[in-house]
Amino acid sequence: FFDQFSSPSLLGVPLILISLAFPALLLPSPGSRWITGRLSTLQSWLINLITKQLMIPLDSKGHKWALILTSLMMFLLLSNLLGLLPYTFTPTTQLSMNLALAFPLWLATLLVGLRNQPSVSLGHLLPEGTPTLLIPVLILIETVSLLIRPLALGVRLTANLTAGHLLIQLISTATVALSSVMPAMSLLTLAILFLLTILEVAVAMIQAYVFVLLLSLYLQENI
């Protein structure tokens, strides 16, 4: 069951780079005209909607991050959705890749806060009015909770997508196995599989949005 999460290779060459570059092929290529068809209109509307939603919690200083956050959102969204197609590989089920996305961006938001407003950023480690005896404990707890943020971002995305793919494979295997023995039960599991696939499409979109939204909230704390 877990073979689907191993990185594919051809003649010893890993194909994960191709799977990472494939979502970019679905984005509109620049041309002499803004709108070239219905598909480009739909994509432009979706990108505009995502950008508005991500920039709502940010003030004007954070709007310079719009390009990188929107690009990350589109990459995660397309990667998650393409991974639901048969005989495809989902790169966002790899914890190493998700951590490679989460850690540098989280570190960038932290460094922005330490550079622009160091006292406010360090002040998050100690709430106002804390009793003197609890100061060392609270500083330790807040530091651990701060350092664990990129790990939580990566693990959340990996766990949700991995669990969904495993459920789909388990139910589809049961559907095929029951088709020759209990056809009525096979139809029931097929209906469950259809509903689960719709749910996984929603989960793929929600997890991509949550990943980038949390990064934008971390950014807002530091600007």
N, C-alpha and C positions, 0 to 999 in steps of 0.2 A: 504493500500500500504506500510505503514511503519512497518508493523508487521515483515517483512523479516529482519529488522535490529535489532530486539530485540534478546537478547541472549537466545538461546534455553536451555531448561532444561528438565530433566527426573526425575519424582518423587521428584521434588523440588531441584534436584542437577544440577547446571549449567554445560552445556556441552562445554563451550567455551574453557576449557583447552584441551579437546580432539581435537577440531578444530585447536588449536594452535600447537598441537603435530603431527597432521596428515601430514603436509608437510614434516616432517623429515622422514616419512616412504618411501617417493619417492626418497630419496637420496641414493647413493650407500653405502652399508655397507662395512667396512674394511675387507679385506681378505688376503690370502697369496699371491695373484697375483694382479698386478696393474690393469689389464684389464681383465674383466670376460665375456664381451659380447659387442654387438653393443650399447646397452643402456648405459652401463657404459662408453664406449668410447665417446658417444654423451654428456653425463653429464660432463665428464672430460674436453672435448673441450669447453663446455659452461662455466664452472667455470673458466677455463684458460682465455677465452676471456673476461669475466666480470672482472676478477682481473686485466688484462692488461689495460682495459679501465678506471678502477677506480684509478689505480696507475699512470696514465699518468700525471695528474696535480700535483702529490706529488713528493717531492724530497726523498732522501734516508732515512731521518729521519721519514717520514710518512709511509714508507713501513712496519713498524712493526704493523700498523693498518690494514694490508691487510686481515688478517683472520677474524676480526670482521666485517669489511665492506663487504667482500664477503659473509659471512654467513648471514648478514642482508639483502643483496640483494637477495640471494636465498630464504630466508624466505618470504620476501615481494612478490617476483615474484610468488612463488608457491601458497601463500595464495590468491593473487589476481586472479590467473588463476583458481584455484579450486573453488573459489566463483562464477564463471560464470556457473558452472555445475548446473543442476536442483536439487532442494531440498537440497541445501547446504547452509551453513552459512559462510559469509565472515567476519572474525574478524577484518580486516583492514578497515571496514566501521565504527568501533567504535572510536570516537574521543579520548576517554580516553586511549585506547590502543596505538593509534598513538602518543599521547603526552607522554605516558610512554616510548615509543621507542625514540622519538626525544629529550626530555628534558635531560635525563642523558648523551646521546652522545654529544649533543651540549655543555652541562656544562663541559664535559671532555675535549673537544677541547679548551674551554675557559680557563680552569685551566692549561692546558698544556702551553698555551701562556703566562699566568700570571707567571708561574713558570720559564720558560726558557728565556723569553724575555719580562719582564714586561713593560719596557719603550716603546717598539714597539707596544705591544698590547694596552696599554693605549693611544698611539699616534694615533690609528685609530679613537678615539673619537673627535679629533680636527685636521682637515686638515691644512697643512702648508700654511702660508700666510693669515690666517683668520683675518679680521679686529677685533680690540679689542672689539668693541661694540657687535659683533655677537658671541663672544666666548661662553658666557653662553647659548645662544639659540642653537648653533650648538652642544655643549656638550649634552644638553638635548635631542635634536633630534637624535643624533647618539646613545645615551644610550637607548632610546626607540626602535630604529630600531634594536639594538643589542639584547635587551631582547625579542623582538617579533619574533625572528627567529624560536625558537622551536614551537611556536604557529602557525606560517605560514607553517612550515613543516607538522604538524599534520592536520591542516585544509585543506591544499591543497590535501593531499592524501584522506582524508575522503570525501571532497566535490566532487571530480572527480569520485570516485568509487560509492558514493551514487547516484549521478545524473545519471550515466550510468545504474545502477540497476533499478532505477525508470523508466527511458525511456524504457528499455527492458520490464518491467512488464506492462507499459501502452500500448505499441504497441502490445504485445502478448494478452492482454485482449481485445483490439480492434479487433484483428484478429479472436479470438474465437467468439466475439459477432457478427461480420459481416459475418461469415461463413454461417449462415442459412438465412440471409436477403439479402446480396449482395455478392455473391461468387466471382465476378470479383474484387471487392474492397478488399475482404479478401485476394486474391492472391497478390494484390499489397502491402498490409500491411505486408504480409508474406515475400515478397522480401525485403521490408524495414527493417524488423526485422532481416533477415539474414545478411544484410549489416551492421546493427547496432551492431550485435554480433561480427562480424569481427573487427569493429572499437573498441569495448570494449576490445577485446583481446589485440589490440595494445595499448590502453590506460592503461590497467593493467600492461603491460611490461614497458611502458614509465614512468608511475608514480613511479614504484619501482626503476627504474634507476635514475630518477630525485631526489627522496628522498635521496638516498645514495650518489649521485654525489654532491649535495649541502652540505652534511655533510663532504665530502672529501675536498670541497673548503673551508669550515669553518676551517677545520684542517690545510690546507695549509696556511691560513692567520696567524695562531698562531705558526707555526714552522719555 
